[in-house]
Amino acid sequence: MKRLTTRRARRDRGQQMTEFTLLSAALLVMGGGLMHFAPDMLDVITIYIRGFYVILGFPLG
């Protein structure tokens, strides 16, 4: 019984690592594509974040 649980835990850990790697790679590809094909979208995100800074009273630096 103990062997079965350790084998399953090892398999689950491998699945978690695979999912994390795939999600990280997708995020990098998406970010690179956004920076290459739509750099104006980054300006929109920056304006959105700076709006929160103004509302919360943080310095804009």
C-alpha atoms as a printed R data frame, in Angstrom:
   type eleno elety resid chain resno      x      y       z
1  ATOM     1    CA   MET     A     1  0.000  0.000   0.000
2  ATOM     2    CA   LYS     A     2  2.819  2.401   0.844
3  ATOM     3    CA   ARG     A     3  4.522  1.795  -2.502
4  ATOM     4    CA   LEU     A     4  1.367  2.725  -4.343
5  ATOM     5    CA   THR     A     5  1.061  6.089  -2.571
6  ATOM     6    CA   THR     A     6  4.712  7.057  -3.125
7  ATOM     7    CA   ARG     A     7  4.494  6.125  -6.793
8  ATOM     8    CA   ARG     A     8  1.342  8.233  -7.175
9  ATOM     9    CA   ALA     A     9  2.952 11.180  -5.376
10 ATOM    10    CA   ARG     A    10  5.936 10.993  -7.719
11 ATOM    11    CA   ARG     A    11  3.655 10.935 -10.763
12 ATOM    12    CA   ASP     A    12  1.612 13.886  -9.455
13 ATOM    13    CA   ARG     A    13  4.776 15.896  -8.888
14 ATOM    14    CA   GLY     A    14  5.835 15.250 -12.470
15 ATOM    15    CA   GLN     A    15  2.447 16.351 -13.751
16 ATOM    16    CA   GLN     A    16  2.625 19.561 -11.710
17 ATOM    17    CA   MET     A    17  6.064 20.344 -13.094
18 ATOM    18    CA   THR     A    18  4.899 19.685 -16.659
19 ATOM    19    CA   GLU     A    19  1.845 21.916 -16.267
20 ATOM    20    CA   PHE     A    20  3.927 24.682 -14.714
21 ATOM    21    CA   THR     A    21  6.458 24.487 -17.548
22 ATOM    22    CA   LEU     A    22  3.769 24.588 -20.231
23 ATOM    23    CA   LEU     A    23  1.984 27.534 -18.619
24 ATOM    24    CA   SER     A    24  5.250 29.437 -18.195
25 ATOM    25    CA   ALA     A    25  6.211 28.832 -21.809
26 ATOM    26    CA   ALA     A    26  2.771 29.979 -22.998
27 ATOM    27    CA   LEU     A    27  3.096 33.148 -20.913
28 ATOM    28    CA   LEU     A    28  6.532 33.885 -22.371
29 ATOM    29    CA   VAL     A    29  5.341 33.304 -25.936
30 ATOM    30    CA   MET     A    30  2.260 35.447 -25.380
31 ATOM    31    CA   GLY     A    31  4.331 38.246 -23.834
32 ATOM    32    CA   GLY     A    32  6.852 38.129 -26.665
33 ATOM    33    CA   GLY     A    33  4.104 38.180 -29.263
34 ATOM    34    CA   LEU     A    34  2.426 41.103 -27.545
35 ATOM    35    CA   MET     A    35  5.669 43.064 -27.418
36 ATOM    36    CA   HIS     A    36  6.415 42.320 -31.080
37 ATOM    37    CA   PHE     A    37  3.020 42.608 -32.760
38 ATOM    38    CA   ALA     A    38  1.102 45.033 -30.512
39 ATOM    39    CA   PRO     A    39  3.433 47.295 -28.515
40 ATOM    40    CA   ASP     A    40  0.605 49.819 -28.099
41 ATOM    41    CA   MET     A    41 -1.202 47.309 -25.901
42 ATOM    42    CA   LEU     A    42  1.664 47.569 -23.409
43 ATOM    43    CA   ASP     A    43  1.002 51.310 -23.187
44 ATOM    44    CA   VAL     A    44 -2.638 50.604 -22.344
45 ATOM    45    CA   ILE     A    45 -1.590 48.209 -19.577
46 ATOM    46    CA   THR     A    46  0.878 50.796 -18.236
47 ATOM    47    CA   ILE     A    47 -1.802 53.507 -18.183
48 ATOM    48    CA   TYR     A    48 -4.181 51.122 -16.409
49 ATOM    49    CA   ILE     A    49 -1.614 50.318 -13.704
50 ATOM    50    CA   ARG     A    50 -0.638 53.976 -13.270
51 ATOM    51    CA   GLY     A    51 -4.313 54.784 -12.740
52 ATOM    52    CA   PHE     A    52 -4.314 52.467  -9.740
53 ATOM    53    CA   TYR     A    53 -1.157 54.136  -8.465
54 ATOM    54    CA   VAL     A    54 -2.867 57.550  -8.615
55 ATOM    55    CA   ILE     A    55 -5.996 56.253  -6.868
56 ATOM    56    CA   LEU     A    56 -4.017 54.513  -4.123
57 ATOM    57    CA   GLY     A    57 -1.666 57.458  -3.665
58 ATOM    58    CA   PHE     A    58  1.570 55.668  -4.556
59 ATOM    59    CA   PRO     A    59  4.351 57.738  -6.115
60 ATOM    60    CA   LEU     A    60  4.594 57.257  -9.883
61 ATOM    61    CA   GLY     A    61  8.418 57.116 -10.004
